[in-house]
Amino acid sequence: MSTPPLPRPVALVTGASRGIGRAIALRLAAAHDLILVARDADRLQEVARACEEAGAAVQRVPADVTDGLATAEALTGLHVDVLVNNAGVAVLTPFLEMTAEEWHRQVDVNVNALYHVTRAVLPGMVARGRGHVCIIGSTAGRNTFVGGTCYTGTKHFVMGFAESLMLEVRDAGVGVSVITPGSVATELFPAGTNTTWMLEPDNVAAAVAFAVTTPQHMLVHRLEVRPLSPKRPRSGT
Ligand SMILES: NC(=O)c1ccc[n+]([C@@H]2O[C@H](COP(=O)([O-])OP(=O)(O)OC[C@H]3O[C@@H](n4cnc5c(N)ncnc54)[C@H](OP(=O)(O)O)[C@@H]3O)[C@@H](O)[C@H]2O)c1
């Protein structure tokens, strides 16, 4: 008599409708079932189909992660083994040209949504005594640049949040990782940006997959992934 297969771990990925989040979902689909969160329901459906073809059972949650009540309602109590806080926005504009809406949008998605999503999912991990929270930070979490007042501020926040949370939950068996990519060719950049030298989204997804699949006693807490050089296109010539 053959033994039934073990249930697959469940990974929840925010910002899964495109870019890095889409690539993370596709990477994790090989070994995880998935809960995919983003606002764009059509794109989310396309990503879900691709993940199902890769073998994952997929639950789609079309939600705005800046809406605390809606996020709590949609996510609280779900069984999640791996949480990937990836949703993020960037408005790379000098401070004096930035509108209040642009400022608040970045803080709401890059900072406040970390509270809404993690607060809904983490108690289950702690209660089960295992789990992994992975956050997509950025090299902007330790660098500064013109046009980065708010974005780099939010990503510096991510570094402090991630390390403090790691110290708070490690004794409960929960790991916290922060992946800090350099530039990645996604729609985060305005149309027309030269992205030929940047990382591909799947390069970041490979780092996430590594960080969340180490042995239980081994934690990769920070992982920086960079394009080799802005002077060298990806073709490697
Ligand atoms: N691209 C880079 O060079 C780079 C470098 C370092 C770090 N990062 C970080 O990587 C993460 C992903 O960025 P990306 O480059 O993949 O950008 P992207 O292509 O613009 O994708 C952003 C994702 O976030 C989701 N999102 C935005 N606002 C949301 C909201 N209110 N509620 C739910 N989902 C929301 C979007 O989905 P919907 O619009 O469908 O909601 C989308 O799936 C971000 O945290 C970013 O800061 C990017």
The ligand as an ORCA input file, in Angstrom:
! r2SCAN-3c Opt
* xyz 0 1
  N      12.233     46.622     -9.639
  C      13.293     46.913     -8.880
  O      14.332     47.424     -9.358
  C      13.271     46.620     -7.408
  C      14.492     46.657     -6.717
  C      14.501     46.392     -5.360
  C      13.322     46.090     -4.699
  N      12.143     46.066     -5.404
  C      10.931     45.750     -4.634
  O      10.336     44.598     -5.182
  C       8.933     44.589     -4.894
  C       8.162     44.289     -6.174
  O       8.413     45.323     -7.112
  P       8.395     45.097     -8.692
  O       9.664     45.651     -9.215
  O       7.995     43.720     -9.030
  O       7.246     46.162     -9.086
  P       5.954     46.052    -10.026
  O       6.269     45.296    -11.258
  O       5.452     47.440    -10.146
  O       4.945     45.175     -9.139
  C       4.433     45.673     -7.928
  C       3.436     44.678     -7.376
  O       2.911     45.221     -6.153
  C       1.494     45.142     -6.201
  N       0.849     46.228     -5.440
  C       1.119     47.542     -5.503
  N       0.265     48.226     -4.711
  C      -0.532     47.289     -4.138
  C      -1.615     47.364     -3.234
  N      -2.052     48.537     -2.744
  N      -2.233     46.204     -2.854
  C      -1.814     45.026     -3.344
  N      -0.787     44.898     -4.193
  C      -0.163     46.021     -4.591
  C       1.145     45.243     -7.687
  O      -0.105     44.599     -7.936
  P      -1.488     45.354     -8.318
  O      -1.138     46.624     -9.033
  O      -2.192     44.339     -9.162
  O      -2.159     45.572     -7.006
  C       2.274     44.437     -8.310
  O       1.953     43.069     -8.331
  C       8.639     45.969     -4.289
  O       8.610     45.839     -2.876
  C       9.846     46.803     -4.699
  O      10.082     47.873     -3.825
  C      12.090     46.303     -6.727
*
